[in-house]
Amino acid sequence: MASTVAQGLSLAAGSELSGQLFMVSQSRRYNRHLFEAKRLSASLGSVGIVSAEFFKAPHFGGFRDVMDHPLLLDMAIHQFDMARFLLDADPVSVFCEEYNPAWSWYRGDAGATAIFEMTGGERFVFTGSWCSPGQETSWNAAWRISGEHGTVLWDGDTEPVSSLGADSGPGGDDPGQEIAGSLRDFVLALHTGSTPMGQVHQNIMSLAMVEAAMLSASTGTRISVDALLEESYSQAVLTERDPDVLEVLKSWTSVRSALTPPSHQPN
């Protein structure tokens, strides 16, 4: 969508100005096993912590081998976005540490651990590495959802399981699979005026998780997401060259409230 939150805010304002739907394809949300994990977690009572472990060892070559923050910037947004979906929550703050093993073939830090406080009080913990060969996880990561009454585990590829045993409730929705599901959601939104997952205003919070995690890793401090949003908003206002888009940006009373998606007219 954009490389910074500031750019994302300008794009969201442009979408408001035009009245046109702008959707970002967060295709990893469109996974029936992820939907089932969320459905099963509803039986756990209050959720305290969600963890995602991601361990792969891809030799991409090219730009990823030389970029800064290769794991956080190029991959982690998928797991960050999935955590928001599982919890129906947004980030409040994050502390993140990056590191690079001695055998890493990446110039930038290929490993990271991030602890997010979410709006419901839950913690989301992400630990990942792009230079961990052997017993690799799914590209979706391996997940644990820990709640008041039990735990749901999902390996990222197969059916999730609950410590509460088999669930006889109705099956979850079929979201379609990855890009196909994303495109189906987009077309449905065009025809009905519904708000699809990945709508530009909603997606900015996933982008903010990435930027906040990188900032935390760079400064060694806990980062407030609201402070990041306000700083990004100031930067967007300062750099926006389209006067009409700038007017929309200046009309926002707060960034977080402005990120509630506006309605759009069906085609």
C-alpha contacts under 8 A as a table, 3 or more apart, distances in Angstrom:
res1	aa1	res2	aa2	distance
1	M	8	G	6.87
1	M	24	V	6.35
2	A	5	V	7.26
2	A	7	Q	5.81
2	A	8	G	5.52
3	S	7	Q	6.94
3	S	8	G	7.79
4	T	7	Q	5.33
4	T	8	G	6.37
4	T	207	L	7.42
4	T	211	E	7.14
5	V	8	G	4.85
5	V	9	L	6.17
5	V	204	I	6.61
5	V	207	L	6.32
5	V	208	A	6.00
5	V	211	E	7.33
5	V	229	L	7.38
5	V	232	S	5.94
6	A	9	L	5.19
6	A	10	S	6.52
6	A	232	S	4.50
6	A	233	Y	5.90
6	A	235	Q	6.04
6	A	236	A	4.82
7	Q	10	S	5.19
7	Q	11	L	6.33
7	Q	236	A	6.51
8	G	11	L	5.04
8	G	12	A	6.19
8	G	200	V	7.75
8	G	204	I	6.30
9	L	12	A	5.02
9	L	13	A	6.20
9	L	201	H	7.83
9	L	204	I	7.42
9	L	232	S	7.89
9	L	233	Y	6.92
9	L	236	A	6.76
9	L	249	L	7.95
10	S	13	A	5.06
10	S	14	G	6.14
10	S	236	A	6.16
10	S	240	E	7.10
10	S	245	V	7.04
10	S	246	L	7.98
10	S	249	L	7.28
11	L	14	G	4.94
11	L	15	S	6.20
11	L	200	V	7.67
12	A	15	S	5.04
12	A	16	E	6.36
12	A	22	F	7.89
12	A	200	V	5.85
12	A	201	H	5.79
13	A	16	E	5.06
13	A	17	L	6.20
13	A	245	V	5.83
13	A	246	L	7.92
13	A	248	V	5.81
13	A	249	L	5.97
14	G	17	L	4.98
14	G	18	S	6.23
14	G	245	V	5.49
14	G	248	V	7.89
15	S	18	S	5.26
15	S	19	G	5.83
15	S	20	Q	5.64
15	S	21	L	6.67
15	S	22	F	6.25
16	E	19	G	5.11
16	E	20	Q	7.14
16	E	248	V	7.66
16	E	262	P	7.25
17	L	244	D	7.47
17	L	245	V	6.64
17	L	248	V	6.96
19	G	264	H	6.08
19	G	265	Q	7.71
20	Q	264	H	6.70
21	L	190	L	7.50
21	L	199	Q	7.48
21	L	264	H	6.65
22	F	199	Q	5.95
22	F	200	V	5.58
23	M	186	F	7.21
23	M	196	P	7.26
23	M	197	M	7.67
23	M	198	G	5.31
23	M	199	Q	4.22
23	M	200	V	5.34
24	V	198	G	4.82
24	V	199	Q	6.06
24	V	200	V	6.16
24	V	203	N	6.98
25	S	179	I	7.32
25	S	182	S	5.98
25	S	183	L	7.96
25	S	198	G	5.94
26	Q	29	R	6.07
26	Q	30	Y	7.83
26	Q	78	H	7.10
26	Q	81	D	7.62
26	Q	182	S	7.40
26	Q	197	M	7.63
26	Q	198	G	5.87
27	S	30	Y	5.46
27	S	177	Q	7.91
27	S	178	E	4.43
27	S	179	I	5.31
27	S	181	G	7.39
27	S	182	S	5.78
28	R	31	N	6.35
28	R	78	H	6.54
28	R	82	M	7.33
28	R	140	N	7.33
28	R	178	E	5.55
29	R	34	L	7.03
29	R	81	D	7.70
29	R	82	M	5.99
29	R	85	F	7.50
29	R	178	E	7.06
30	Y	34	L	7.72
30	Y	35	F	8.00
30	Y	175	P	5.31
30	Y	176	G	5.86
30	Y	177	Q	5.29
30	Y	178	E	4.73
30	Y	179	I	7.62
30	Y	181	G	5.63
30	Y	182	S	6.54
31	N	34	L	5.33
31	N	35	F	6.47
31	N	174	D	7.95
31	N	175	P	6.35
31	N	176	G	6.64
31	N	177	Q	5.38
31	N	178	E	6.25
32	R	35	F	4.99
32	R	36	E	6.09
32	R	172	G	7.72
32	R	173	D	7.36
32	R	174	D	5.70
32	R	175	P	6.11
32	R	176	G	7.13
32	R	177	Q	7.31
33	H	36	E	4.91
33	H	37	A	6.12
33	H	154	W	7.97
33	H	156	G	7.68
33	H	157	D	7.45
33	H	158	T	6.70
33	H	159	E	5.58
33	H	160	P	6.44
34	L	37	A	5.04
34	L	38	K	6.34
34	L	86	L	7.86
34	L	156	G	7.78
34	L	160	P	7.93
35	F	38	K	5.15
35	F	39	R	6.24
35	F	172	G	6.42
35	F	173	D	7.03
35	F	174	D	7.85
35	F	175	P	7.71
36	E	39	R	4.92
36	E	40	L	6.10
36	E	159	E	7.70
36	E	160	P	6.93
36	E	171	G	7.56
36	E	172	G	5.73
37	A	40	L	5.17
37	A	41	S	6.10
37	A	86	L	7.77
37	A	152	V	6.83
37	A	153	L	7.73
37	A	154	W	6.92
37	A	160	P	5.64
37	A	161	V	7.72
38	K	41	S	5.10
38	K	42	A	6.66
38	K	86	L	5.32
38	K	87	L	7.87
39	R	42	A	5.50
39	R	43	S	7.80
39	R	172	G	6.46
40	L	43	S	5.85
40	L	44	L	7.55
40	L	152	V	6.97
40	L	162	S	6.75
40	L	167	D	7.44
41	S	44	L	5.26
41	S	45	G	7.79
41	S	47	V	7.93
41	S	145	I	6.95
41	S	147	G	7.70
41	S	151	T	7.55
41	S	152	V	6.28
41	S	162	S	7.92
42	A	45	G	6.51
43	S	149	H	7.74
44	L	47	V	6.82
44	L	146	S	7.65
44	L	147	G	5.01
44	L	148	E	5.79
44	L	149	H	4.84
44	L	150	G	5.40
44	L	151	T	6.83
45	G	147	G	5.96
45	G	148	E	5.18
45	G	149	H	5.95
46	S	147	G	5.45
46	S	148	E	5.30
47	V	50	V	7.73
47	V	122	E	6.54
47	V	145	I	7.15
47	V	146	S	5.85
47	V	147	G	3.94
47	V	148	E	6.22
48	G	121	G	7.64
48	G	122	E	4.94
48	G	123	R	6.44
48	G	146	S	5.99
48	G	147	G	5.44
48	G	148	E	7.26
49	I	122	E	5.54
49	I	123	R	4.77
49	I	124	F	5.77
49	I	125	V	7.51
49	I	145	I	6.27
49	I	146	S	5.43
49	I	147	G	7.13
50	V	83	A	7.48
50	V	122	E	7.65
50	V	123	R	6.35
50	V	124	F	4.80
50	V	125	V	6.33
50	V	143	W	7.23
50	V	144	R	5.67
50	V	145	I	4.57
50	V	146	S	6.19
51	S	124	F	5.66
51	S	125	V	4.66
51	S	126	F	5.84
51	S	127	T	7.96
51	S	143	W	5.64
51	S	144	R	5.26
51	S	145	I	6.68
52	A	79	Q	7.22
52	A	124	F	7.90
52	A	125	V	6.38
52	A	126	F	4.96
52	A	127	T	6.43
52	A	141	A	5.83
52	A	142	A	5.47
52	A	143	W	4.62
52	A	144	R	6.72
53	E	126	F	6.10
53	E	127	T	5.04
53	E	128	G	5.72
53	E	137	T	7.54
53	E	141	A	5.33
53	E	142	A	5.13
53	E	143	W	6.59
54	F	126	F	7.86
54	F	127	T	6.29
54	F	128	G	4.37
54	F	129	S	6.30
54	F	136	E	7.89
54	F	137	T	5.84
54	F	138	S	7.24
54	F	139	W	7.17
54	F	140	N	7.55
54	F	141	A	4.51
54	F	142	A	6.51
55	F	128	G	5.53
55	F	129	S	4.98
55	F	130	W	6.19
55	F	131	C	7.48
55	F	132	S	5.61
55	F	133	P	7.72
55	F	136	E	5.31
55	F	137	T	5.34
55	F	138	S	7.93
55	F	141	A	7.47
56	K	129	S	6.28
56	K	130	W	4.93
56	K	131	C	6.14
56	K	132	S	5.37
56	K	133	P	6.23
56	K	136	E	5.25
56	K	137	T	6.49
56	K	139	W	7.69
57	A	129	S	7.66
57	A	130	W	4.92
57	A	131	C	4.34
57	A	132	S	5.08
57	A	133	P	5.03
57	A	136	E	7.70
58	P	130	W	6.51
58	P	131	C	7.11
60	F	64	R	6.85
60	F	65	D	7.17
61	G	64	R	6.62
61	G	65	D	5.71
62	G	65	D	5.89
62	G	66	V	7.40
63	F	66	V	5.50
63	F	67	M	6.00
64	R	67	M	5.28
64	R	70	P	5.87
64	R	74	D	7.86
64	R	106	Y	7.40
65	D	70	P	7.53
65	D	105	W	6.83
65	D	106	Y	4.54
65	D	107	R	5.97
65	D	108	G	7.44
66	V	106	Y	6.21
66	V	107	R	5.01
66	V	108	G	6.40
67	M	70	P	5.80
67	M	107	R	6.85
67	M	108	G	5.90
68	D	107	R	7.35
68	D	108	G	4.60
68	D	109	D	6.99
69	H	72	L	5.44
69	H	73	L	5.59
69	H	74	D	7.84
69	H	108	G	5.54
69	H	109	D	5.61
69	H	110	A	6.97
69	H	214	M	7.11
70	P	73	L	5.45
70	P	74	D	5.55
70	P	75	M	7.51
70	P	106	Y	7.84
70	P	108	G	6.19
70	P	109	D	6.64
70	P	110	A	6.00
71	L	74	D	5.55
71	L	75	M	5.30
71	L	76	A	6.13
71	L	109	D	7.40
71	L	110	A	5.44
71	L	111	G	6.62
71	L	112	A	7.46
71	L	128	G	7.63
71	L	129	S	7.04
71	L	130	W	6.57
72	L	75	M	5.82
72	L	76	A	4.80
72	L	77	I	7.09
72	L	112	A	7.39
72	L	210	V	6.29
72	L	213	A	7.59
72	L	214	M	6.96
73	L	76	A	6.57
73	L	77	I	7.25
73	L	210	V	6.52
73	L	211	E	8.00
73	L	214	M	7.91
74	D	77	I	7.40
75	M	78	H	6.21
75	M	79	Q	7.88
76	A	79	Q	5.41
76	A	80	F	6.12
76	A	210	V	7.13
77	I	80	F	4.90
77	I	81	D	5.85
77	I	206	S	6.27
77	I	207	L	6.76
77	I	209	M	7.51
77	I	210	V	6.10
78	H	81	D	5.23
78	H	82	M	6.19
78	H	140	N	7.75
79	Q	82	M	4.94
79	Q	83	A	6.14
79	Q	126	F	7.88
79	Q	140	N	6.96
79	Q	141	A	7.30
80	F	83	A	5.21
80	F	84	R	6.52
80	F	206	S	6.18
80	F	209	M	6.83
80	F	210	V	7.71
81	D	84	R	5.16
81	D	85	F	6.41
81	D	206	S	5.27
82	M	85	F	4.99
82	M	86	L	6.18
83	A	86	L	5.06
83	A	87	L	6.13
83	A	124	F	7.10
84	R	87	L	5.35
84	R	88	D	5.51
84	R	89	A	5.20
84	R	90	D	5.87
84	R	91	P	7.95
84	R	206	S	7.73
85	F	88	D	5.17
85	F	89	A	7.22
89	A	118	M	6.02
89	A	119	T	5.49
89	A	120	G	6.27
90	D	118	M	5.47
90	D	119	T	5.45
90	D	205	M	6.73
91	P	94	V	7.71
91	P	116	F	6.43
91	P	117	E	6.01
91	P	118	M	4.45
91	P	119	T	6.05
91	P	205	M	7.29
91	P	209	M	6.76
91	P	225	V	6.63
92	V	116	F	7.15
92	V	117	E	5.35
92	V	118	M	5.20
92	V	119	T	5.88
92	V	224	S	6.25
92	V	225	V	5.38
92	V	226	D	7.03
93	S	116	F	5.69
93	S	117	E	5.29
93	S	118	M	7.29
93	S	212	A	7.90
93	S	222	R	6.82
93	S	223	I	5.43
93	S	224	S	4.46
93	S	225	V	5.22
94	V	114	A	6.65
94	V	115	I	5.51
94	V	116	F	4.37
94	V	117	E	6.31
94	V	209	M	7.86
94	V	212	A	6.77
94	V	213	A	6.24
94	V	216	S	7.07
94	V	222	R	5.57
94	V	223	I	5.39
94	V	224	S	6.86
94	V	225	V	7.62
95	F	114	A	5.72
95	F	115	I	5.43
95	F	116	F	6.74
95	F	213	A	6.72
95	F	216	S	5.69
95	F	217	A	7.37
95	F	220	G	7.79
95	F	221	T	6.44
95	F	222	R	4.51
95	F	223	I	6.46
96	C	112	A	7.00
96	C	113	T	5.65
96	C	114	A	4.11
96	C	115	I	6.34
96	C	213	A	5.45
96	C	214	M	7.35
96	C	216	S	5.40
96	C	217	A	5.00
96	C	220	G	7.56
96	C	222	R	7.57
97	E	112	A	5.63
97	E	113	T	5.52
97	E	114	A	6.49
97	E	216	S	7.28
97	E	217	A	4.76
97	E	220	G	7.25
98	E	109	D	5.91
98	E	110	A	7.50
98	E	111	G	5.63
98	E	112	A	4.21
98	E	113	T	6.58
98	E	217	A	5.78
99	Y	109	D	5.04
99	Y	110	A	6.57
99	Y	111	G	5.17
99	Y	112	A	6.11
100	N	104	S	6.29
100	N	106	Y	7.95
100	N	108	G	7.24
100	N	109	D	4.54
100	N	110	A	5.36
100	N	111	G	5.79
101	P	104	S	5.32
101	P	110	A	7.78
101	P	111	G	7.76
101	P	131	C	7.81
103	W	131	C	7.90
104	S	107	R	7.84
104	S	110	A	7.22
104	S	131	C	5.80
105	W	131	C	7.51
106	Y	109	D	6.94
106	Y	110	A	6.38
109	D	112	A	7.59
110	A	129	S	5.63
110	A	130	W	5.34
110	A	131	C	6.55
111	G	127	T	7.68
111	G	128	G	5.58
111	G	129	S	4.17
111	G	130	W	6.45
111	G	131	C	7.62
112	A	126	F	7.76
112	A	127	T	5.81
112	A	128	G	5.54
112	A	129	S	6.60
113	T	125	V	7.22
113	T	126	F	5.52
113	T	127	T	4.33
113	T	128	G	6.53
114	A	125	V	5.72
114	A	126	F	5.20
114	A	127	T	6.59
114	A	213	A	6.74
115	I	123	R	6.69
115	I	124	F	5.84
115	I	125	V	4.58
115	I	126	F	6.58
116	F	123	R	5.53
116	F	124	F	5.07
116	F	125	V	6.34
117	E	121	G	6.31
117	E	122	E	6.08
117	E	123	R	4.84
117	E	124	F	6.63
118	M	121	G	5.38
118	M	122	E	5.32
118	M	123	R	6.00
118	M	124	F	7.19
119	T	122	E	7.22
129	S	132	S	5.98
132	S	136	E	7.21
133	P	136	E	6.43
137	T	140	N	7.84
137	T	141	A	5.74
137	T	142	A	6.29
137	T	155	D	7.52
137	T	156	G	7.78
138	S	141	A	4.97
138	S	142	A	6.61
138	S	155	D	6.86
138	S	156	G	5.38
138	S	157	D	6.32
139	W	156	G	7.28
140	N	156	G	4.98
140	N	157	D	7.36
141	A	155	D	6.87
141	A	156	G	5.46
142	A	153	L	7.83
142	A	154	W	5.94
142	A	155	D	4.41
142	A	156	G	5.29
143	W	153	L	5.75
143	W	154	W	5.03
143	W	155	D	6.15
143	W	156	G	6.96
144	R	151	T	6.90
144	R	152	V	5.85
144	R	153	L	4.73
144	R	154	W	6.56
145	I	151	T	5.53
145	I	152	V	5.07
145	I	153	L	6.47
146	S	150	G	6.24
146	S	151	T	4.54
146	S	152	V	6.65
147	G	150	G	5.34
147	G	151	T	5.92
150	G	162	S	7.44
150	G	163	S	5.72
150	G	164	L	6.35
151	T	162	S	5.83
151	T	163	S	5.41
151	T	164	L	7.58
152	V	160	P	6.81
152	V	161	V	5.63
152	V	162	S	4.31
152	V	163	S	6.32
153	L	160	P	5.60
153	L	161	V	5.40
153	L	162	S	6.40
154	W	157	D	7.60
154	W	158	T	7.19
154	W	159	E	6.84
154	W	160	P	4.30
154	W	161	V	6.53
155	D	158	T	6.37
155	D	159	E	7.96
155	D	160	P	7.04
161	V	165	G	7.56
161	V	166	A	7.95
162	S	165	G	5.56
162	S	166	A	7.20
164	L	167	D	7.88
175	P	181	G	5.75
176	G	180	A	6.20
176	G	181	G	3.87
176	G	182	S	7.50
176	G	184	R	7.61
177	Q	180	A	5.54
177	Q	181	G	4.87
177	Q	182	S	7.76
178	E	181	G	5.31
178	E	182	S	6.17
179	I	182	S	4.94
179	I	183	L	6.07
180	A	183	L	5.24
180	A	184	R	6.17
181	G	184	R	5.02
181	G	185	D	6.19
182	S	185	D	5.15
182	S	186	F	6.23
183	L	186	F	4.96
183	L	187	V	6.19
184	R	187	V	5.26
184	R	188	L	6.15
185	D	188	L	5.11
185	D	189	A	6.18
185	D	196	P	5.86
185	D	197	M	7.62
186	F	189	A	5.14
186	F	190	L	6.32
186	F	196	P	6.33
187	V	190	L	5.06
187	V	191	H	6.37
188	L	191	H	5.23
188	L	192	T	5.99
188	L	193	G	7.79
188	L	194	S	7.28
189	A	192	T	5.22
189	A	193	G	4.95
189	A	194	S	4.65
189	A	195	T	6.06
189	A	196	P	6.11
189	A	266	P	7.05
190	L	193	G	5.81
190	L	194	S	7.62
190	L	265	Q	7.97
190	L	266	P	5.15
190	L	267	N	5.51
191	H	266	P	4.93
191	H	267	N	5.36
192	T	265	Q	7.86
192	T	266	P	5.07
192	T	267	N	7.63
193	G	263	S	7.07
193	G	264	H	5.65
193	G	265	Q	5.33
193	G	266	P	4.31
193	G	267	N	7.81
194	S	263	S	7.73
194	S	264	H	7.89
195	T	199	Q	6.68
195	T	261	P	7.53
195	T	263	S	7.36
196	P	199	Q	5.72
197	M	202	Q	7.60
198	G	202	Q	6.12
198	G	203	N	5.15
199	Q	202	Q	5.45
199	Q	203	N	6.06
199	Q	261	P	7.18
200	V	203	N	5.11
200	V	204	I	6.44
200	V	261	P	7.76
201	H	204	I	5.63
201	H	205	M	7.87
201	H	258	A	7.86
201	H	259	L	4.74
201	H	260	T	6.36
201	H	261	P	5.42
202	Q	205	M	6.17
202	Q	206	S	7.86
202	Q	259	L	6.24
202	Q	260	T	6.85
202	Q	261	P	6.58
203	N	206	S	5.42
203	N	207	L	6.59
204	I	207	L	4.93
204	I	208	A	6.01
204	I	259	L	7.68
205	M	208	A	4.84
205	M	209	M	6.33
206	S	209	M	5.14
206	S	210	V	6.73
207	L	210	V	5.27
207	L	211	E	6.39
208	A	211	E	5.09
208	A	212	A	5.84
208	A	225	V	7.05
208	A	228	L	7.63
208	A	229	L	7.45
209	M	212	A	5.19
209	M	213	A	6.01
209	M	225	V	7.61
210	V	213	A	5.19
210	V	214	M	6.26
211	E	214	M	5.19
211	E	215	L	6.14
212	A	215	L	5.04
212	A	216	S	6.05
212	A	223	I	6.16
212	A	224	S	7.73
212	A	225	V	6.56
212	A	228	L	6.92
213	A	216	S	5.08
213	A	217	A	6.16
213	A	223	I	7.69
214	M	217	A	5.11
214	M	218	S	6.12
215	L	218	S	5.06
215	L	219	T	6.09
215	L	223	I	7.31
216	S	219	T	5.25
216	S	220	G	5.44
216	S	221	T	5.19
216	S	222	R	5.78
216	S	223	I	5.75
217	A	220	G	5.35
217	A	221	T	7.36
223	I	227	A	7.74
223	I	228	L	7.57
224	S	227	A	5.27
224	S	228	L	6.38
225	V	228	L	4.92
225	V	229	L	6.09
226	D	229	L	4.99
226	D	230	E	6.20
226	D	256	R	7.47
227	A	230	E	5.18
227	A	231	E	6.18
228	L	231	E	5.15
228	L	232	S	6.02
229	L	232	S	5.04
229	L	233	Y	6.00
229	L	255	V	6.47
229	L	256	R	7.58
230	E	233	Y	4.95
230	E	234	S	6.25
230	E	255	V	6.66
231	E	234	S	5.15
231	E	235	Q	6.31
232	S	235	Q	4.99
232	S	236	A	6.08
233	Y	236	A	4.98
233	Y	237	V	6.22
233	Y	255	V	7.07
234	S	237	V	5.22
234	S	238	L	6.13
235	Q	238	L	4.99
235	Q	239	T	6.13
236	A	239	T	5.35
236	A	240	E	5.76
237	V	240	E	5.52
237	V	246	L	6.29
237	V	249	L	6.70
237	V	250	K	7.27
240	E	243	P	7.58
240	E	245	V	7.35
240	E	246	L	5.99
241	R	246	L	7.29
242	D	245	V	5.38
242	D	246	L	6.10
243	P	246	L	4.93
243	P	247	E	6.16
244	D	247	E	5.09
244	D	248	V	6.56
245	V	248	V	5.16
245	V	249	L	6.34
246	L	249	L	5.03
246	L	250	K	6.16
247	E	250	K	5.13
247	E	251	S	6.27
248	V	251	S	5.12
248	V	252	W	6.93
249	L	252	W	5.66
250	K	253	T	7.88
252	W	255	V	6.69
252	W	258	A	6.03
253	T	257	S	7.63
253	T	258	A	7.37
254	S	257	S	5.53
254	S	258	A	6.09
255	V	258	A	4.99
255	V	259	L	6.35
256	R	259	L	5.29
256	R	260	T	7.50
257	S	260	T	5.85
258	A	261	P	7.67
